Amino acid sequence: MPRRNLIVIAALVLAVILAGAFAVSSGMFQPKQTALVGGPFQLVDQAGKPVSEKILKGKWSVVFFGFTYCPDVCPTTLQVMAQAQERLGPKAKDVQFVFISVDPERDTPAQMANYLANDAFPKGTIGLTGTPAQVAAAAKAYRVFYEKSGEGADYLINHSTPSYLMNPKGAFDRVIPFGIGPDEVVTQVSAAMREG
């Protein structure tokens, strides 16, 4: 083989190696990064039954952190989710709504059951609460901020407002921001279902 052809072949091989090295270093072939939202938790439901993150498996789950004495964000969010549940139609059977308390001092299982029985909230909503340490661990897993505000029996809790859509494997899919209407919630959930 002529020397000129060997030089051309060597140059091509070197170009391929350099292109491959660039692609790897730029992250083109890196696996998809997993979201840092969600993870293990140990809580109790509104019937007092211990549950873990396994409760999120098998269905799409809209997870929202709030508290039953919340004057505005929490009831508004739950009302929007109830309207979205109705508008999902037959797809609603594949979606569950999970309300996790950030106020374990007041939100006992009985209080959660009473609160979530409101007809304006999604049917079948799962209410979860626990000890302060258990609630803190769940909030940390979901990157949820919360802090007590005020003194006495009428204190409030400042907390993060988005909901988190988890897929049927219990993994994070997307954020559902506070303030959107039921139609947009349906759009987001339906899109996630289509994408798998």
C-alpha positions as CSV (number, residue, x, y, z in Angstrom):
1,M,0.0,0.0,0.0
2,P,1.4,3.4,-0.9
3,R,2.7,5.5,1.9
4,R,0.3,8.3,1.0
5,N,-2.7,6.0,1.6
6,L,-1.3,4.9,5.0
7,I,-1.0,8.6,6.0
8,V,-4.6,9.3,4.9
9,I,-5.9,6.2,6.8
10,A,-3.9,7.1,9.9
11,A,-5.4,10.6,9.8
12,L,-8.9,9.3,9.4
13,V,-8.4,6.9,12.4
14,L,-7.0,9.7,14.5
15,A,-10.0,11.9,13.5
16,V,-12.5,9.2,14.6
17,I,-10.7,8.7,17.9
18,L,-10.7,12.4,18.6
19,A,-14.4,12.8,17.7
20,G,-15.2,9.8,20.0
21,A,-13.2,11.3,22.9
22,F,-15.0,14.6,22.4
23,A,-18.4,13.0,22.4
24,V,-17.6,11.1,25.6
25,S,-16.1,14.1,27.4
26,S,-19.1,16.3,26.4
27,G,-21.5,13.8,27.9
28,M,-23.2,12.7,24.7
29,F,-23.1,9.1,25.7
30,Q,-23.8,9.5,29.3
31,P,-26.8,7.7,30.7
32,K,-29.9,9.9,31.4
33,Q,-29.4,11.6,34.8
34,T,-32.0,10.5,37.4
35,A,-33.9,13.3,39.1
36,L,-33.0,14.1,42.7
37,V,-36.7,14.1,43.7
38,G,-38.3,11.2,45.6
39,G,-36.9,8.4,47.6
40,P,-37.6,6.2,50.6
41,F,-40.0,7.2,53.3
42,Q,-41.8,5.6,56.2
43,L,-45.2,7.2,57.1
44,V,-48.7,6.3,58.1
45,D,-51.9,6.8,56.1
46,Q,-55.2,8.3,57.3
47,A,-56.2,4.9,58.6
48,G,-53.1,4.7,60.7
49,K,-51.5,2.0,58.5
50,P,-47.7,2.1,58.0
51,V,-46.8,2.8,54.4
52,S,-43.6,3.3,52.5
53,E,-42.6,4.7,49.1
54,K,-43.9,1.4,47.6
55,I,-47.4,3.0,47.8
56,L,-46.4,5.0,44.7
57,K,-45.8,1.9,42.5
58,G,-48.4,0.7,40.1
59,K,-50.1,4.0,39.3
60,W,-49.1,7.5,38.3
61,S,-49.0,9.5,41.5
62,V,-49.5,13.2,42.1
63,V,-47.6,13.9,45.3
64,F,-48.3,17.2,47.2
65,F,-46.8,18.3,50.6
66,G,-49.1,20.5,52.7
67,F,-51.1,20.6,55.9
68,T,-54.7,20.4,56.9
69,Y,-54.9,23.8,58.6
70,C,-53.5,25.5,55.5
71,P,-55.8,28.5,54.6
72,D,-55.1,28.8,50.9
73,V,-52.5,26.9,48.9
74,C,-53.4,23.4,50.1
75,P,-57.2,23.5,49.6
76,T,-56.7,25.3,46.3
77,T,-54.3,22.7,45.0
78,L,-56.6,19.8,46.1
79,Q,-59.6,21.5,44.5
80,V,-57.7,21.9,41.2
81,M,-56.6,18.2,41.4
82,A,-60.2,17.1,42.0
83,Q,-61.3,19.0,38.8
84,A,-58.4,17.4,36.9
85,Q,-59.4,14.0,38.2
86,E,-62.9,14.5,36.8
87,R,-61.5,15.7,33.4
88,L,-59.1,12.8,33.1
89,G,-62.1,10.6,32.4
90,P,-61.2,6.9,32.1
91,K,-57.5,7.7,32.6
92,A,-58.2,8.8,36.2
93,K,-58.2,5.1,37.3
94,D,-54.5,5.1,36.7
95,V,-53.7,8.2,38.8
96,Q,-53.7,8.5,42.5
97,F,-53.3,11.7,44.6
98,V,-51.1,11.6,47.7
99,F,-51.2,14.4,50.3
100,I,-48.2,14.4,52.7
101,S,-48.5,16.5,55.8
102,V,-45.7,18.8,56.9
103,D,-47.5,19.5,60.2
104,P,-47.1,16.2,62.1
105,E,-48.0,18.0,65.4
106,R,-51.6,18.5,64.4
107,D,-52.1,16.3,61.4
108,T,-52.9,12.9,63.0
109,P,-54.3,10.1,60.8
110,A,-57.8,11.0,62.1
111,Q,-57.4,14.7,61.2
112,M,-56.1,13.7,57.7
113,A,-59.0,11.4,57.2
114,N,-61.5,14.1,58.2
115,Y,-59.8,16.7,56.0
116,L,-59.6,14.5,52.9
117,A,-63.2,13.5,53.1
118,N,-64.1,16.9,51.7
119,D,-66.1,16.4,48.5
120,A,-64.1,19.2,46.8
121,F,-60.9,17.2,47.0
122,P,-59.9,14.2,44.8
123,K,-61.7,11.0,45.5
124,G,-59.5,8.4,47.1
125,T,-56.7,10.8,48.0
126,I,-54.1,9.1,50.2
127,G,-53.2,11.2,53.2
128,L,-49.8,10.5,54.8
129,T,-48.4,11.8,58.1
130,G,-45.9,10.5,60.7
131,T,-43.5,11.6,63.4
132,P,-41.6,14.8,62.9
133,A,-38.5,12.8,62.0
134,Q,-40.4,10.7,59.4
135,V,-42.0,13.8,57.9
136,A,-38.6,15.6,57.7
137,A,-37.1,12.6,55.9
138,A,-39.9,12.4,53.3
139,A,-39.7,16.2,52.7
140,K,-35.9,16.0,52.3
141,A,-36.3,13.2,49.8
142,Y,-38.6,15.4,47.7
143,R,-36.5,18.6,48.2
144,V,-39.5,20.2,50.0
145,F,-39.0,23.2,52.1
146,Y,-41.2,23.8,55.2
147,E,-41.0,25.8,58.4
148,K,-43.3,26.6,61.2
149,S,-44.5,30.3,61.3
150,G,-46.1,31.8,64.4
151,E,-46.8,30.7,67.9
152,G,-49.7,29.1,69.7
153,A,-52.3,26.8,68.4
154,D,-53.0,28.8,65.3
155,Y,-49.4,28.7,63.8
156,L,-49.0,28.2,60.1
157,I,-46.5,26.3,58.0
158,N,-44.6,28.0,55.2
159,H,-43.9,25.3,52.6
160,S,-43.1,24.5,48.9
161,T,-46.1,24.7,46.7
162,P,-45.5,22.4,43.6
163,S,-46.8,18.9,43.2
164,Y,-44.7,16.1,41.9
165,L,-45.8,13.6,39.3
166,M,-44.2,10.2,39.9
167,N,-44.4,7.4,37.3
168,P,-45.8,3.9,38.0
169,K,-42.3,2.7,39.0
170,G,-42.3,5.4,41.8
171,A,-39.8,7.6,40.0
172,F,-40.0,11.3,39.4
173,D,-41.5,12.4,36.1
174,R,-42.1,16.1,36.3
175,V,-43.2,19.1,38.5
176,I,-46.7,20.3,38.4
177,P,-46.5,23.9,39.4
178,F,-48.9,25.6,41.8
179,G,-51.3,28.0,40.1
180,I,-52.0,26.1,36.9
181,G,-55.6,25.1,36.2
182,P,-57.1,21.7,35.9
183,D,-56.9,21.6,32.1
184,E,-53.1,22.1,32.3
185,V,-52.8,19.4,35.0
186,V,-54.7,17.0,32.6
187,T,-52.3,18.1,29.8
188,Q,-49.2,17.4,31.9
189,V,-50.5,14.0,33.2
190,S,-51.7,12.9,29.8
191,A,-48.4,13.8,28.2
192,A,-46.4,11.9,30.8
193,M,-48.7,8.8,30.3
194,R,-48.1,9.0,26.5
195,E,-44.3,9.3,26.9
196,G,-44.3,6.4,29.3
